[in-house]
Amino acid sequence: MEIKLGEIGKIVGGQELGHYVKVVDDGPNTGGFLVVTSTDSDMQDGFDSWVEDMQTLQRFFEEAGWVIDWSSDLPHVPT
């Protein structure tokens, strides 16, 4: 499963279908990753979860059953 860091993807399968997701490398602050989800691609109304490492991040995506469209036509929102 491909997980892109710092990019916005649309959830096209699994939980939160139709929402957007962005994974932020929070290593300098917490050593882990923030998983931000939002109903809009501008990520203004987002909710976040934290995972401790890449293996846990992979498991997080798998447990949610997420299929993500990482198309490049989605806006880039700085972290």
Buried (B, 14 or more C-beta within 10 A) or exposed (E): EEBEEEBBBBBEEBEBEEBBBBBBBBEEEEEBBBBBBBBEBEBEEBEBEBBEEEEEBEEBBEEBEBBBEEEEEBEEBEE
